[in-house]
Amino acid sequence: MPQPTGRLVRKDDGVYVVLDRIFKAPIEDVWAYFSRSPRLAEWVGEYTGRPETGAVRFRMTAEGDDAPWENVSILECVAPHKFAADVGPAGDSWRMYWHLTESSGHTTLTFAQRLRSLTEEADVGVGWDYYLDRLIAARAGRPMPDWNDYYPAMLEHYENLCREVNHDLRAEQAAVHAVDRGNGTTG
């Protein structure tokens, strides 16, 4: 059975679920599985459009043939090392990024998606564990993993992470309000 690999990381713009994978492959090979639509289609989805314009449309074909097309606003692309984008409608999009580094014949992928809600999006981590394992299977020519091995088995791991971070954020916010009240200011 696969094990959950994600962690939560707080950044200035929110909390991200972050997952890593290591490939015995050159960085350009791994980058192709994110940047070339035929390679991307082997594990998660497809895109249409010209990335150099700063926008494409993407759909997660791994979700089925009727998966909706989403607008993608490319925020940063430094091939073959960094990519950041907002996926989905403005105001309700998901911020995602991936970084690739190569050393000693291995490429490390760090993938992240910003959570919009710590109380409602714990399943995002489960999904990316599944999809990144699909990437590994696609590259190796192996059968795709079974979603039922991931969900709901991994959900508790991500729910616990979300509860812990949510608790910490609330405690920090309460401490700030207590200091503000002690100083006679309102916050």
JOZI-V141717 format. One record per backbone hydrogen bond with DSSP energy under -1.0 kcal/mol. CO is the residue of the C=O (numbers start at 1). NH is the residue of the N-H. E is the energy in kcal/mol with one decimal. If there is no record, write none. Layout:
BEGIN
[[CO:NH:E] [CO:NH:E]]
END
This chain:
BEGIN
[[7:18:-3.1] [9:16:-2.9] [11:14:-1.6] [14:11:-3.3] [15:115:-3.3] [16:9:-2.6] [17:113:-1.9] [18:7:-2.0] [19:111:-3.1] [21:109:-3.3] [23:25:-1.7] [23:107:-3.0] [26:30:-1.6] [27:31:-2.8] [28:32:-1.8] [30:33:-1.0] [31:34:-1.9] [31:35:-2.2] [32:36:-2.0] [36:40:-2.8] [37:41:-2.4] [40:43:-1.5] [40:44:-2.7] [40:45:-1.5] [44:62:-2.2] [46:59:-2.3] [48:57:-2.4] [50:53:-2.4] [51:54:-2.2] [54:74:-2.6] [56:72:-2.7] [57:48:-2.5] [58:70:-3.4] [59:46:-2.1] [59:61:-1.5] [60:63:-2.4] [61:64:-1.9] [64:67:-1.6] [70:58:-2.8] [71:88:-3.3] [72:56:-1.6] [73:86:-2.3] [76:84:-2.5] [78:81:-3.0] [78:82:-2.2] [81:100:-2.7] [82:78:-2.8] [83:98:-2.3] [84:75:-2.3] [84:76:-1.9] [85:96:-2.8] [86:73:-2.8] [87:94:-2.7] [89:92:-2.2] [94:87:-2.7] [95:114:-2.8] [96:85:-2.5] [97:112:-2.7] [98:83:-1.8] [99:110:-2.5] [101:108:-3.0] [103:106:-1.9] [106:103:-2.8] [107:23:-2.9] [108:101:-1.9] [109:21:-2.0] [110:99:-2.4] [111:19:-2.7] [112:97:-2.2] [113:17:-2.6] [117:121:-1.2] [121:124:-1.6] [123:127:-2.4] [124:128:-2.2] [125:129:-2.2] [126:130:-2.2] [127:131:-2.8] [128:132:-2.5] [129:133:-1.7] [130:134:-1.8] [131:135:-1.9] [132:136:-1.9] [133:137:-2.3] [134:138:-2.9] [135:139:-2.5] [136:140:-1.8] [137:142:-2.4] [146:149:-2.2] [147:150:-2.1] [147:151:-2.4] [150:154:-3.0] [152:155:-1.2] [154:158:-1.3] [155:159:-2.7] [156:160:-2.6] [157:161:-1.9] [158:162:-2.4] [159:163:-2.5] [160:164:-2.4] [161:165:-2.4] [162:166:-2.7] [163:167:-2.6] [164:168:-2.4] [165:169:-2.8] [166:170:-2.3] [167:171:-2.4] [168:172:-2.5] [169:173:-2.3] [170:174:-2.4] [171:175:-2.2] [172:176:-2.1] [173:177:-2.2] [174:178:-2.2] [175:179:-2.1] [176:180:-2.5] [177:181:-2.5] [178:182:-2.0] [179:183:-1.6] [180:185:-2.8]]
END
